[in-house]
Amino acid sequence: MRLRRGFTLLELIVVVFIISLVYSLVFSNLQKKKDKPKVLTPLNLKDNVFKLIHGEGEFFCILKCKECYYSQSNSTNIKRFQGQLALGELEVYILDADDNFQKIEYGRVDDERLCIRYNIYPNKSSSKMVIKNKTGVFYIPSYFGESQKVTDFDEAKEIWLKYSDKVSSMGDFY
């Protein structure tokens, strides 16, 4: 009678196959959950758009911000944003030369009014704006700082000018 001391090659191949199959199923599901965009709000708009658009591009919404799209500048392909939207009906403002907020009207795409148009530039900066919706007022920076909810337009103006001064005085160090 022969005593068997190990596994056959076929048994080892089957075990390796089963382990690799389980591994791929588990980690592919984790990656899908990780890649799925969160609910898009004014506070995470900048971060989510930077994740969607690598390099230069544009993000815009229509139908009172119920449908959003994005494209990269080197592509004519416009893709629909697949995540959930919690932007609400937006009013977008920028600071004019006299340091007063001016409401922006972006125009239309396919006969639908744009509620927001957010650009990403080659130098990794973006559109600077203040957004107002029914939940509050939000400052969206271009370079410095994070998007933040502010109490009113005066606080947004203060933050806007503070960071504008930093950009205009950058040459002082050279």
C-alpha positions as CSV (number, residue, x, y, z in Angstrom):
1,M,0.0,0.0,0.0
2,R,1.4,3.4,-1.0
3,L,1.1,6.4,1.3
4,R,0.2,9.6,-0.4
5,R,2.1,12.6,1.1
6,G,1.1,15.6,-1.0
7,F,-1.3,17.3,-3.4
8,T,-1.3,16.5,-7.1
9,L,-0.6,19.3,-9.6
10,L,-4.2,19.4,-10.7
11,E,-5.4,19.9,-7.1
12,L,-3.0,22.8,-6.6
13,I,-4.1,24.4,-9.9
14,V,-7.8,24.2,-8.8
15,V,-7.0,25.7,-5.4
16,V,-5.0,28.6,-6.9
17,F,-7.8,29.2,-9.4
18,I,-10.5,29.4,-6.7
19,I,-8.4,31.8,-4.6
20,S,-7.7,34.1,-7.5
21,L,-11.4,34.1,-8.5
22,V,-12.5,35.0,-5.0
23,Y,-9.8,37.7,-4.8
24,S,-10.8,39.3,-8.1
25,L,-14.5,39.3,-7.2
26,V,-13.9,40.9,-3.8
27,F,-11.5,43.6,-5.0
28,S,-13.4,44.5,-8.2
29,N,-16.5,45.2,-6.1
30,L,-14.5,47.4,-3.7
31,Q,-13.0,49.3,-6.6
32,K,-16.5,49.9,-8.1
33,K,-17.7,51.3,-4.8
34,K,-14.7,53.6,-4.6
35,D,-15.0,54.9,-8.1
36,K,-18.7,55.7,-7.7
37,P,-19.1,59.5,-7.4
38,K,-20.7,60.8,-4.3
39,V,-23.8,63.0,-4.3
40,L,-22.7,66.3,-5.9
41,T,-23.2,69.3,-3.7
42,P,-21.8,72.8,-3.8
43,L,-19.3,71.9,-1.1
44,N,-17.8,68.9,-3.0
45,L,-18.3,70.4,-6.6
46,K,-14.6,71.3,-7.0
47,D,-13.2,68.0,-5.8
48,N,-15.6,65.9,-7.8
49,V,-15.1,67.8,-11.0
50,F,-11.3,67.6,-10.6
51,K,-11.7,63.8,-10.3
52,L,-13.9,63.6,-13.5
53,I,-11.8,65.9,-15.6
54,H,-8.1,65.1,-15.8
55,G,-6.4,68.2,-17.2
56,E,-8.4,71.0,-18.9
57,G,-12.2,70.7,-19.3
58,E,-15.6,72.0,-18.5
59,F,-18.5,70.9,-16.3
60,F,-22.0,72.4,-16.8
61,C,-25.6,71.7,-15.8
62,I,-29.0,72.4,-17.3
63,L,-32.6,71.9,-16.4
64,K,-32.3,73.8,-13.1
65,C,-29.2,71.7,-12.3
66,K,-31.0,68.4,-12.6
67,E,-28.7,67.2,-15.5
68,C,-25.0,67.8,-15.6
69,Y,-22.4,67.1,-18.2
70,Y,-18.6,67.3,-18.6
71,S,-16.0,67.2,-21.3
72,Q,-12.2,67.4,-21.6
73,S,-10.9,70.2,-23.8
74,N,-9.0,67.8,-26.1
75,S,-12.2,65.8,-26.8
76,T,-15.5,66.6,-28.5
77,N,-17.1,63.9,-26.4
78,I,-19.5,65.3,-23.8
79,K,-20.4,62.8,-21.1
80,R,-23.3,62.9,-18.7
81,F,-22.6,63.0,-15.0
82,Q,-23.8,59.7,-13.6
83,G,-23.8,60.5,-9.9
84,Q,-26.6,61.9,-7.8
85,L,-27.2,65.7,-7.9
86,A,-28.0,67.8,-4.8
87,L,-27.1,71.3,-6.2
88,G,-30.6,72.6,-6.2
89,E,-31.6,75.7,-8.3
90,L,-28.4,77.7,-8.3
91,E,-27.5,81.4,-8.7
92,V,-23.8,81.9,-9.5
93,Y,-22.0,85.2,-8.7
94,I,-18.5,86.6,-9.3
95,L,-16.9,89.7,-8.0
96,D,-16.6,92.5,-10.5
97,A,-13.8,95.1,-10.8
98,D,-15.6,97.3,-8.3
99,D,-15.7,94.4,-5.7
100,N,-19.4,94.0,-6.0
101,F,-21.1,90.6,-6.7
102,Q,-22.5,90.2,-10.2
103,K,-25.0,87.4,-11.0
104,I,-23.8,85.3,-13.9
105,E,-26.2,84.3,-16.7
106,Y,-24.4,81.6,-18.8
107,G,-26.7,81.3,-21.8
108,R,-28.2,78.2,-23.3
109,V,-27.2,74.8,-24.6
110,D,-29.8,73.0,-26.9
111,D,-32.3,75.6,-25.9
112,E,-31.9,74.8,-22.2
113,R,-30.6,77.5,-19.8
114,L,-27.2,76.7,-18.1
115,C,-27.4,77.0,-14.4
116,I,-23.7,76.6,-13.8
117,R,-20.5,76.4,-15.9
118,Y,-17.4,75.3,-14.1
119,N,-14.0,75.3,-16.0
120,I,-10.8,73.5,-15.1
121,Y,-7.7,75.2,-16.6
122,P,-4.3,73.7,-17.6
123,N,-2.6,75.1,-14.6
124,K,-4.9,73.1,-12.3
125,S,-6.9,76.2,-11.3
126,S,-10.7,76.5,-11.8
127,S,-13.6,78.9,-12.0
128,K,-13.9,81.0,-8.9
129,M,-17.4,81.7,-7.9
130,V,-20.0,82.1,-5.1
131,I,-23.0,79.9,-5.4
132,K,-26.4,80.5,-3.7
133,N,-29.1,78.0,-3.4
134,K,-32.0,77.4,-1.0
135,T,-29.5,75.7,1.5
136,G,-27.2,78.7,1.7
137,V,-24.2,80.6,0.2
138,F,-21.0,78.8,-0.8
139,Y,-17.6,80.1,-1.8
140,I,-15.8,78.0,-4.4
141,P,-12.1,79.0,-4.7
142,S,-9.9,78.9,-7.7
143,Y,-6.6,78.0,-6.2
144,F,-6.4,78.3,-2.5
145,G,-8.5,76.7,0.2
146,E,-11.5,74.4,0.1
147,S,-15.0,75.1,-0.9
148,Q,-17.0,76.3,2.1
149,K,-20.4,77.3,3.2
150,V,-20.5,81.0,4.4
151,T,-23.0,82.9,6.3
152,D,-23.7,85.6,3.7
153,F,-22.2,87.4,0.7
154,D,-20.1,89.7,3.0
155,E,-18.2,86.7,4.3
156,A,-17.8,85.3,0.8
157,K,-16.5,88.7,-0.4
158,E,-14.0,88.8,2.5
159,I,-12.6,85.3,1.7
160,W,-12.6,86.1,-2.1
161,L,-10.5,89.3,-1.5
162,K,-8.2,87.6,1.0
163,Y,-7.2,85.0,-1.5
164,S,-7.0,87.5,-4.4
165,D,-4.5,89.5,-2.4
166,K,-2.4,86.3,-2.0
167,V,-2.3,85.7,-5.8
168,S,-1.6,89.4,-6.6
169,S,1.3,89.6,-4.2
170,M,3.0,86.3,-5.2
171,G,5.7,88.2,-7.1
172,D,6.8,89.9,-3.8
173,F,8.9,86.9,-2.9
174,Y,11.1,87.0,-6.0
